[in-house]
């Protein structure tokens, strides 16, 4: 058993000696680049400005002072004609589908 241990120890010591003779290539030095802080700060400024512009409320335009009402009516001769009225407000509103209930 001792001989086997001695053989194994001699084998590995010979390998270590052979490995010491192998030339080690020189590797070029790597330069550590500094981190550019202006890139993330530019992104943050863009997001901040975009958020500010998107959250601004749009000004509500005022409704026109007059309302134009266009309606289709049937006269005495069963002819249809358009009537155009200008009012300051709509006083009566009738659903466009209410005629379906009364005609059919």
N, C-alpha and C positions, 0 to 999 in steps of 0.2 A: 504494500500500500504506500509505503514511503517512497518507493521508487516512482510510482505513478505521480505522486504529488511533486516530486523533484523534476520529473519530465515536464509536467505542465508548467511549473514555475520557470524552468529554463526556456520553454517554448515562448512564453509571453515576454520574458526578458529579452530574448532575441528579436521579437517583433518590435519591442520598444526601441531597441538600438537601430533597427532598420528604419523605423518611423522618424528618428532624429536626423537621419541623413536626407530625408525628403525635403527639397527646397520649398519654402512657403512663399507664394507670390504676394507681392505688395498690392494692397487694394488702395484705390484713390480715396483721399479724404472726402467726406461728404460735408457740404456746407449746410448749416441749418438756416433756412430762410425765415426771415421775420414775418409775422402775420400782419397783413394789411388790415388795419382797423377801419379804414375809410369805406371798405366794401359793405360790411354789415351795418355801419352807421348810415350809409347811403340808402340801403334797403329799408332800414327802420324809418328814415326821414320820408321816403317815398310812401310807405304804408301809412304813416301819420298824416301826411298831406292828402293822400287819397281818401283816407277815412274822414278827414275834415271836410273835404269837398263833397263827398257822397252823403254825409249826414246833414248838410245844409238843407233847410226846408225851402221848397220852391214857393214862390209867391203865388198866392191864389188870385187868379184873374177874376174880376167881378163880372157877373152876368150882365148881358146887355140890358139896357133900361127898357127896351121894348121887345116883345115876343111876337114872332110872326106865326100865325096859325093857318095851316093849309088843310082844308077839309074837302072831301068829295061828297056832294049831296045830289039827291035826285029831285028834279023839279016836277011841276004838274004834268008835263008831257012825258013823264018817265024817262027823261034824258038826264044823264049825269053831267054835273058841272063842278068845277073847282071853285071854291071860295077862299079868298085870301084875306085875313084880318090881321091888323096890328093892334096889340094890346100891351098894357104895362105888366100884366100878369095873366096867368091861365086860371080862369075861374071855374071851369068845368073840364074834367078829364074823362074821356070815355075810352074804354079798352078797345084796341083794334080788333079783338076777337069776340067782342060782345055780339056783333051781328051774326056770328055763327050760331049763337044760341037761339036767336029769334027767327032766323030765316029757315033753318033746317029742322 
